[in-house]
Each structure stands twice: as structure tokens, then as C-alpha cells.
Amino acid sequence: MFPTQSHKWAHLCLTVEGGYQLDWGRTRLRCGPASLLFQPPGQVYGAHISAAGIRCVTVDIDPTVLLGAAEALPDFEPFDAPRRAPPHWLAFQLRWELELGDDLSSTSVENTVFALLVELGERPGLETRSTPPPWLKRVQEQIEDESRQHHTLESLAQAAGVHHVHLAREFRRRFGCTVGHYIRQRRVEFACHRLTASRDPLSEIAFDAGFADQSHFTKTFRRLVGMTPGLFRTRFVAR
């Protein structure tokens, strides 16, 4: 585990390989390959790196950029807690621009960071709004570990020892999205990593990620990431 630390500036962290667990107060966020995490400035946290290690892209965000977002977008509210963002092609565009490193990269990186902040404000992310009870943490961990398996609200509730209506209400209240949406985002993160790290057929990736078929995979991927899996691979395949 890294010693407890904090950052003066907010930052975005895209995990490329491996993973880690962020401890913020009594809250824990688990981030694996292709996950994107926003951390606000001044927050004290600890991090546990996975046994496989970690390779990530981290960008510190100048306070003037956050201020600019707030001024340009009347509805924009700066986040005051770590926020695990939904997968989006802009995060991989950011990585690509940083690796390219030409005379236009600085401007492109700034534009991409601003666009990501807008996305974070407009789309539901996987954030913990308050410390969940132990039974709900167990549900979250089960989903994280078994996101590619089939789960129903009833089966998860039965394993947790609560009513499925109570689970649905508490999960949305604590994490800001439904159980189904949470699982879809985990599956799409898995697919993003496979698309950029391998040449495996789309049908195989769809099956391994837990989707019923390639058509369902493509539809869900495009809705969350903003482009089809094929286009995503073409643009961001490992160089």
C-alpha cells in the first residue's frame, strides 16, 4: 500500500494495465484495466496496488481548467469526492495524445481534459456518495469479481440477505446508478482493455465480456463509449 497522500491539484487516472484499490475515508474504489478515475484536489487517500502491478496515465488538472468548466457550463458542479468515470473514448484519446507528443499535443490534451470533465458532469459515474453498509459492499465486490457472469437482482439480494427492492434502492442511492448499469460499465471496461491489448475477434471479446452476442455488445459499447468497438480498436489499438 502507498502511504496516505493527497494531491494539490485534481487529476484523472486511466489504468492501462493491472489495477489498484483507492481508500478514501471509509470508502473503497477498485480500478482495473481501462478504468478512469477522477480525484478532486486536497483529498487524503491511500492506494493498494494489485499483485500484477499497475501501468497508468495520470494527468494533473490546473485549477483554472476546473474554474473554466464552471464558468462555461452553468450546470457544472465540481466534484468533491473521487469519482470512477464511465468508460469513454475521450480517455483513450487523452492517452494517445500524450504518447504522440507533437507540437499540437499540449492544446489537444487540454481540450480533451475539458471534454472529459463535461462528460463526467453529464453522465452517471460509479461514485460512492456515502459509506455503504457491509452487505452492500459485498454485493459491489461480487459484481466487480464476477461482472462477466449472469446476475439477477434477486440472486444478488439473496446472497446479501436483503430484499431485492431494498438492494435496488440502496445501490442506486449509494453508487449513483442501477445494478445493471454498473455491471455493463464493468463489462465495457473489460472489452476496452481487450480491444487495445489484443487482436482477438470482436465476437470472442463480446462473449468473454459477458454479452449475449456481438450485436448486443456493439450496441452497449457504442452507447457507453461513444463509438463502435471496431472503430475504437482502429483508433486506439496498442502501437
N, C-alpha and C positions, 0 to 999 in steps of 0.2 A: 504493500500500500504506500502511495505517496504521502508525505507529511501533509497535514492540514494546510491549505493555502488559499489565497484569494488573488483576483486579478483587478488591477486598477481600471482596466477597460473591459467592456463587454467583448465576447468573442464567439465565433462559430467554429465548431469542430466536426469535420467529416471523417468518420472512421473508414479507412481503406482496407485494412486487414486486421484480424484479431478483434479485441474488444476490451471493454472496461466497465466498471460499475462506479457511478458517481454517488457519493454520500453527501447529502445536503441536509443538515439538521437530522431529523428522523426519517427523511425521505431518501429513497434509493432509486436511481435510474440506471437501467442496464442498456449499454450501447454496443451493438455488434457491427459487423461489416455493412457499409452503406448507410449507417445511421447518421443523422445530423442533429447536433445538439447546440442550442443557444444558451449561453451563460451570461447573465447580466453582470455589470461591474460591482465590485465590492463584496460579492458573496463568498463566504467561507465554506470550503468543501474539502473532502478527501476523495481519493480515487484508488480503486483496486484494479490493477491491470490483469488481464486473463493470462492463463498459463502459456498461451500461444503468443503472448506479447501484443504489441499494437503498432500499427502504422497509420498515421492520420494527417490530415491537412487542417491547420488551425489558423484562423485569421482574426487578429485583434481589430476591433471596430472603434475608430476615432469617435469620441463623444459628439463631435459636430455632425457626424453622419446620422446618429440617432436623433439629434436635435432637428436636422434637416427633414428626416422622415416625419417627425411630429408636426413640423410646420407645413409640410407639403400635403399631408394627409390628415384632415380634421379628425377622422375616426381612429387614427393610430394611437395606441396606448403602449408605451414602453413596458416590457415585461419585467417583473420584479422577482422572478423565480426561474431556475433552469427549466428549459422547455425543449423537449425532444420533438423535432420538427417532422412532419410527414415527408416521405421521400419525394424529391422533385429534381427535374433535370438541371435546374439552376445550380444546385450544389455541385454537380459533376462538371458543369461549365466553369464554375469557380476553380475547381482543381485543375482543369485543362488550361485555363488562363495562367494560373500560377506556374505550371510546368512549362508553358510556352515561353514566357519571359521575354517577349519582344518589346518594342518601343510603345506599343499600344496596350500592353497588359495592365499597367497601373490604372489607366482610365477604365478598362474593361472590368477589372476586379472591383473597383469602386461601384460601378454601375450594377454589377451582379450582386454584390452585397446588399445594395439598396433594394434591388428587386426581391431578394430573399427575405428581407425584413418585411416587405409588403406582403409576401406570401404567408409569412408567419402570423401576421396580423389578421389575414383574411380567411385562412384555412384552419380547421381544427387540428391541433397538435396533440402529442401524447405527453401531457403535463400532469404532474401531481399537484393538485390545488390545495391539498391538506394531507396530513399523515393518515394513510388508510389503516383500518383495523387489521390485525394479523390474518384473519381469514381472507380478506380481500388481497393482501399481499401474496398469499399462497395461490390465489386464483391468477394473479398477474404473473407470478413466476411459472406457473403451469403453462400459461399461454406462451410466454417467452420461450420456454424449453420445448414446447410441442406445437408451435404455431403452424406447422405443415400438416398436422393431423386434424381430423374432423372433430369439432367440438360443438355441442349444443349448449344453450343457456341452462337447460335443465341438468345436463350432466356435470357442468361446472359447479352449479349451485349445490347439487347433491354431494359432490366431493368436498365442498366447502362447509356443508352442513347448514345452509341457509335456503330460504325460499327464492325461486328464480326471479320473482318480481323485485324482491329486496336487492338481489345481486345486480340486476339491470339498473335500478335506480342509483345504488351506491357507486357502481362502476362509472357511470356517466358523470355523476357529481364529483367524484374524486379525480378522474382522468380526462374529463372533458370530451369523451366520445363514447360510442357504444362498444360493446364487446366485439361485435362483428367488424367494426371499423378498425379496431385495434389489431385484430388478427390479420385483416387484409394488409395493413401497413407493414406488419412484420414479414408477411409473405412477399410483398413487393420489395422490401429491403433485401431479402434473400435473393430475389431474382436480379436486382440491380447488381449485386456483387457477382453473381454467376455470369451475367451478360458481359461484364467488363473484364472478368478474370479467366474466361474460358471461351471455347468455340463450340460448346455444346448446342445441339439443335434447340430451337425455341420450344418444341413440343416436350422435350425432355426436361427443360428448365421449368416449364409450366407444371408438369407432373410432380417433379421433386419439390417445388414450392408449395404444393398442396392445392392447386387449382384443378377444377373438374376436367377442363380441356384447354386447348390453346386459344380458342375463341374467347372463353371466359377470362383467361389470363390477359389477353391483349386488351380487352375492354376495361378491365380493372386497372391494369398498368397505365393505360392512356389517361384514364380519369384521374389517377393519383399523381403520376409523374409529369404528365403534360405532353407526352409523345408515345408512339408505339414502341414495343420492345425492339423491333428491328431497327428503327431509326436511332433509338437510344444506343444500341450496340455500335452502329456505324459511326456515331459522333464521339462516343466515349470509350471505345474498346481500348484496353491497355496497349500503350505504344512501346 
